[in-house]
């Protein structure tokens, strides 16, 4: 089996498993997935927000906050899992497209 095919199969498996970040915290009755905390949640967990994080927290806003569509915050676990998978596909496609374009630009032969 070619390496690129193994890569795409592995990526597909990771995309399908992406809702685990939503399902496991629910099963364990925790507030959210580890490391996906906002500034408010960090302050609640640690008691303070590091100055640099507070300064940069408004610098970047996710294109799909919480990996869900606007207005889907209270949807069922099945629907939210679909949104996670969609976000994973969109993110993987964007990274693959950028990597492909960068590769094309870097390997462009001069005439």
C-alpha positions as CSV (number, residue, x, y, z in Angstrom):
1,X,0.0,0.0,0.0
2,X,1.4,3.4,-0.9
3,X,2.4,5.8,1.8
4,X,-0.1,8.5,0.6
5,X,-3.0,6.1,0.7
6,X,-2.0,5.2,4.3
7,X,-1.9,8.9,5.1
8,X,-5.4,9.5,3.8
9,X,-6.8,6.4,5.6
10,X,-5.2,7.5,8.8
11,X,-6.6,11.1,8.4
12,X,-10.0,9.7,7.7
13,X,-9.9,7.6,10.8
14,X,-8.9,10.7,12.9
15,X,-11.7,12.7,11.3
16,X,-14.3,10.0,12.2
17,X,-12.9,9.8,15.8
18,X,-13.0,13.6,16.3
19,X,-16.3,13.6,18.2
20,X,-14.5,11.7,21.0
21,X,-13.4,15.2,22.2
22,X,-17.1,15.9,22.7
23,X,-18.3,12.5,23.9
24,X,-15.6,11.6,26.5
25,X,-16.0,14.8,28.6
26,X,-19.7,14.1,28.6
27,X,-19.2,10.6,29.8
28,X,-16.8,11.7,32.5
29,X,-19.0,14.6,33.5
30,X,-16.2,17.1,33.1
31,X,-16.7,20.6,31.8
32,X,-14.9,20.4,28.5
33,X,-12.2,18.5,26.6
34,X,-8.7,18.9,28.1
35,X,-6.9,21.9,26.6
36,X,-9.9,23.5,24.9
37,X,-10.4,26.1,27.6
38,X,-11.3,29.7,27.1
39,X,-9.9,32.5,29.2
40,X,-12.9,32.4,31.6
41,X,-12.5,28.7,32.1
42,X,-8.7,29.0,32.7
43,X,-9.3,31.6,35.3
44,X,-11.8,29.3,37.0
45,X,-9.4,26.4,36.9
46,X,-6.1,28.1,37.7
47,X,-7.4,31.1,39.7
48,X,-5.8,33.6,37.3
49,X,-5.1,34.2,33.6
50,X,-1.5,34.7,32.5
51,X,-1.0,38.2,31.2
52,X,0.2,37.1,27.7
53,X,-2.8,34.9,27.3
54,X,-5.2,37.7,28.4
55,X,-3.5,40.1,26.0
56,X,-3.7,37.7,23.0
57,X,-7.1,36.1,23.7
58,X,-9.0,38.5,21.4
59,X,-6.4,38.3,18.7
60,X,-7.8,35.1,17.1
61,X,-11.4,34.0,16.7
62,X,-12.1,30.6,15.5
63,X,-14.0,30.4,12.2
64,X,-16.3,27.7,13.7
65,X,-16.3,28.3,17.5
66,X,-16.8,25.2,19.6
67,X,-16.7,23.1,16.4
68,X,-20.4,23.7,15.9
69,X,-22.5,25.8,13.6
70,X,-24.1,29.0,14.8
71,X,-27.2,28.2,16.8
72,X,-26.3,24.6,17.4
73,X,-25.0,25.0,21.0
74,X,-28.0,23.1,22.5
75,X,-28.4,20.4,19.8
76,X,-28.2,16.7,20.5
77,X,-24.9,14.8,20.8
78,X,-25.5,13.2,17.4
79,X,-25.9,16.5,15.7
80,X,-22.9,18.0,17.5
81,X,-20.8,15.0,16.5
82,X,-21.7,15.7,12.9
83,X,-20.5,19.3,13.4
84,X,-17.2,18.0,14.8
85,X,-16.7,15.8,11.8
86,X,-17.6,18.6,9.4
87,X,-15.1,20.9,11.2
88,X,-12.4,18.2,11.0
89,X,-13.0,17.7,7.3
90,X,-13.0,21.5,6.6
91,X,-9.8,21.9,8.6
92,X,-8.0,19.0,7.0
93,X,-9.1,20.1,3.6
94,X,-7.8,23.7,4.2
95,X,-4.4,22.4,5.5
96,X,-4.1,19.9,2.5
97,X,-5.0,22.7,0.0
98,X,-2.4,25.0,1.5
99,X,0.2,22.3,1.6
100,X,-0.5,21.4,-2.0
101,X,-0.3,25.0,-3.1
102,X,2.9,25.6,-1.2
103,X,4.4,22.5,-2.7
104,X,3.5,23.7,-6.2
105,X,4.9,27.1,-5.6
106,X,8.2,25.8,-4.1
107,X,8.7,23.2,-6.9
108,X,7.8,25.5,-9.8
109,X,10.5,25.2,-12.5
110,X,11.9,28.3,-14.1
111,X,11.6,28.5,-17.8
